[in-house]
Amino acid sequence: MLVIMHEILKSYTRLFPAIILSKGFTMSETPGRPMKFPYTLSAKITQFPFKFYIQNQWIWRYWMIGIAVSAPVFYKIHKLANSPENVSKWAEIRRKEAEAHHH
């Protein structure tokens, strides 16, 4: 997969010479040092210390635990609420309600 992507990049640089950067680097060979100040959103996301925050703040761990515990409960509620019996029951309730309002 990586070889294919490298070949695609090489073909793009041959087709569009403007992709070659001003210092002689192609897109796949850009320097690896981080920016002094990340101006773009992708640079800010890349340089954000996710590992530090996940290891040192309780909210991230409990958020993941909360999602893991509550997901099966919400899934079960969803399955019960959208069962064919329940859907037909609510359709009948709505039909009777509409009849009562429209004499």
Residue frames as qw, qx, qy, qz and C-alpha x, y, z in Angstrom:
[[0.000, 0.886, 0.463, 0.000, 0.00, 0.00, 0.00],
 [0.310, -0.804, 0.102, 0.496, 2.80, 2.38, 0.93],
 [0.427, -0.135, 0.596, 0.666, 4.63, 1.61, -2.31],
 [0.231, 0.623, 0.657, 0.357, 1.50, 2.39, -4.31],
 [0.121, -0.945, -0.252, 0.173, 1.03, 5.72, -2.53],
 [0.408, -0.593, 0.325, 0.613, 4.69, 6.59, -3.11],
 [0.376, 0.169, 0.675, 0.612, 4.31, 5.84, -6.83],
 [0.093, 0.824, 0.538, 0.153, 1.17, 7.99, -6.98],
 [0.260, -0.881, -0.012, 0.396, 3.03, 10.89, -5.34],
 [0.434, -0.318, 0.515, 0.667, 5.90, 10.50, -7.79],
 [0.299, 0.451, 0.680, 0.495, 3.50, 10.55, -10.73],
 [0.048, -0.923, -0.377, 0.058, 1.76, 13.67, -9.37],
 [0.334, -0.746, 0.190, 0.544, 5.07, 15.50, -9.00],
 [0.390, -0.020, 0.636, 0.666, 5.89, 14.64, -12.61],
 [0.149, 0.658, 0.652, 0.346, 2.48, 15.82, -13.80],
 [0.158, -0.944, -0.192, -0.218, 2.33, 18.92, -11.58],
 [0.618, 0.237, -0.335, 0.670, 5.78, 20.38, -10.93],
 [0.200, -0.653, 0.113, -0.721, 4.22, 23.04, -8.67],
 [0.848, -0.481, -0.185, -0.124, 3.83, 20.35, -6.00],
 [0.747, 0.059, -0.282, 0.599, 7.61, 20.34, -5.57],
 [0.353, -0.879, -0.222, 0.230, 8.33, 22.73, -2.73],
 [0.229, 0.954, -0.170, 0.095, 10.61, 25.73, -2.97],
 [0.345, -0.733, 0.586, 0.010, 13.54, 24.14, -1.10],
 [0.369, 0.423, -0.792, -0.240, 13.74, 21.14, -3.41],
 [0.275, -0.015, 0.906, -0.321, 11.70, 18.76, -1.28],
 [0.380, -0.236, -0.687, -0.572, 8.82, 16.81, -2.68],
 [0.622, -0.479, -0.023, -0.620, 5.67, 16.27, -0.61],
 [0.938, -0.232, -0.259, -0.003, 6.89, 12.90, 0.67],
 [0.720, 0.082, -0.292, 0.625, 10.29, 14.27, 1.71],
 [0.145, -0.856, -0.014, -0.496, 9.30, 17.32, 3.77],
 [0.205, 0.410, -0.666, 0.588, 11.44, 18.08, 6.82],
 [0.571, -0.379, -0.728, -0.012, 10.34, 16.25, 9.98],
 [0.231, -0.089, -0.510, 0.824, 10.77, 19.01, 12.54],
 [0.028, -0.733, -0.670, 0.110, 7.68, 20.58, 14.11],
 [0.145, 0.743, 0.171, 0.630, 6.65, 24.16, 13.47],
 [0.209, 0.108, -0.487, 0.841, 7.65, 26.76, 16.09],
 [0.390, 0.212, 0.444, -0.778, 4.03, 27.83, 16.26],
 [0.234, 0.259, 0.899, 0.264, 1.42, 25.56, 14.68],
 [0.239, 0.186, -0.083, -0.949, -0.70, 27.89, 12.54],
 [0.535, -0.025, -0.596, -0.598, -2.88, 25.31, 10.83],
 [0.790, -0.301, 0.174, -0.505, -5.49, 23.14, 12.51],
 [0.959, 0.116, -0.258, 0.034, -3.79, 19.94, 11.39],
 [0.453, 0.447, -0.521, 0.569, -0.47, 21.13, 12.86],
 [0.383, -0.462, 0.396, -0.695, -2.19, 21.98, 16.15],
 [0.935, -0.141, 0.014, -0.327, -3.81, 18.55, 16.29],
 [0.833, 0.306, -0.392, 0.243, -0.52, 16.86, 15.43],
 [0.315, 0.421, -0.526, 0.669, 1.42, 18.69, 18.15],
 [0.599, -0.534, 0.092, -0.590, -1.26, 18.39, 20.85],
 [0.071, 0.358, -0.887, 0.283, -0.01, 16.18, 23.73],
 [0.768, -0.206, -0.314, -0.519, -2.88, 13.66, 23.69],
 [0.730, -0.022, -0.645, 0.225, -0.87, 10.97, 25.50],
 [0.181, 0.145, -0.521, 0.821, -0.08, 13.32, 28.40],
 [0.472, -0.183, 0.081, -0.859, -3.70, 14.37, 28.86],
 [0.824, -0.117, -0.444, -0.332, -5.04, 10.82, 28.65],
 [0.666, 0.001, -0.636, 0.390, -2.50, 9.59, 31.22],
 [0.260, 0.003, -0.476, 0.840, -2.77, 12.51, 33.64],
 [0.390, -0.090, 0.090, -0.912, -6.43, 13.57, 33.64],
 [0.319, 0.108, 0.886, -0.319, -9.17, 11.46, 35.18],
 [0.560, 0.453, 0.177, -0.671, -11.92, 12.68, 32.84],
 [0.470, 0.446, -0.625, -0.436, -10.58, 10.83, 29.80],
 [0.099, 0.102, -0.985, 0.100, -10.43, 7.46, 31.57],
 [0.291, 0.313, 0.726, -0.539, -13.89, 7.80, 33.10],
 [0.511, 0.473, -0.135, -0.704, -15.31, 9.05, 29.81],
 [0.413, 0.293, -0.809, -0.298, -14.14, 5.87, 28.08],
 [0.004, 0.079, 0.945, -0.318, -15.41, 3.70, 30.95],
 [0.398, 0.381, 0.409, -0.728, -18.76, 5.51, 30.85],
 [0.548, 0.412, -0.405, -0.606, -19.12, 4.92, 27.12],
 [0.303, 0.184, -0.932, -0.075, -18.19, 1.24, 27.50],
 [0.104, 0.197, 0.852, -0.474, -20.73, 0.74, 30.31],
 [0.410, 0.460, 0.326, -0.718, -23.60, 2.75, 28.82],
 [0.311, 0.331, -0.616, -0.644, -23.34, 1.62, 25.17],
 [0.160, -0.126, -0.972, -0.120, -24.87, -1.84, 25.78],
 [0.114, 0.469, 0.665, -0.570, -27.68, -0.30, 27.86],
 [0.323, 0.537, -0.067, -0.776, -28.58, 2.19, 25.11],
 [0.233, 0.196, -0.824, -0.478, -28.31, -0.55, 22.49],
 [0.029, -0.283, -0.947, 0.149, -30.81, -2.68, 24.41],
 [0.211, 0.568, 0.400, -0.687, -33.19, 0.28, 24.81],
 [0.278, 0.444, -0.432, -0.734, -32.90, 0.98, 21.06],
 [0.175, 0.016, -0.942, -0.285, -33.67, -2.62, 20.17],
 [0.041, 0.432, 0.832, -0.345, -36.72, -2.70, 22.48],
 [0.213, 0.585, 0.188, -0.759, -38.05, 0.67, 21.30],
 [0.379, 0.476, -0.454, -0.651, -37.75, -0.23, 17.62],
 [0.272, 0.032, 0.961, 0.028, -39.05, -3.78, 17.80],
 [0.180, -0.227, -0.668, -0.685, -41.87, -4.52, 15.33],
 [0.309, -0.583, -0.747, 0.088, -44.37, -5.10, 18.16],
 [0.240, -0.573, -0.290, 0.728, -43.60, -1.75, 19.75],
 [0.024, -0.121, 0.384, 0.915, -43.68, 0.10, 16.41],
 [0.243, -0.386, -0.743, -0.489, -47.11, -1.32, 15.59],
 [0.325, -0.607, -0.632, 0.356, -48.35, -0.53, 19.10],
 [0.163, -0.482, -0.078, 0.857, -47.28, 3.12, 18.79],
 [0.067, -0.076, -0.581, -0.807, -48.75, 3.35, 15.28],
 [0.286, -0.542, -0.771, -0.173, -52.08, 2.21, 16.70],
 [0.293, -0.614, -0.417, 0.603, -51.84, 4.73, 19.55],
 [0.092, -0.287, 0.213, 0.929, -51.09, 7.55, 17.09],
 [0.142, -0.279, -0.731, -0.606, -53.98, 6.43, 14.82],
 [0.301, -0.646, -0.693, 0.105, -56.44, 6.53, 17.74],
 [0.257, -0.538, -0.186, 0.781, -55.11, 9.91, 18.81],
 [0.016, -0.074, 0.442, 0.894, -55.57, 11.29, 15.30],
 [0.218, -0.462, -0.778, -0.364, -59.13, 9.96, 15.14],
 [0.304, -0.652, -0.558, 0.413, -59.98, 11.65, 18.44],
 [0.176, -0.473, 0.018, 0.863, -58.75, 15.02, 17.21],
 [0.109, 0.100, -0.542, -0.827, -60.42, 14.87, 13.78],
 [0.562, 0.187, 0.466, -0.657, -63.94, 13.86, 14.93]]
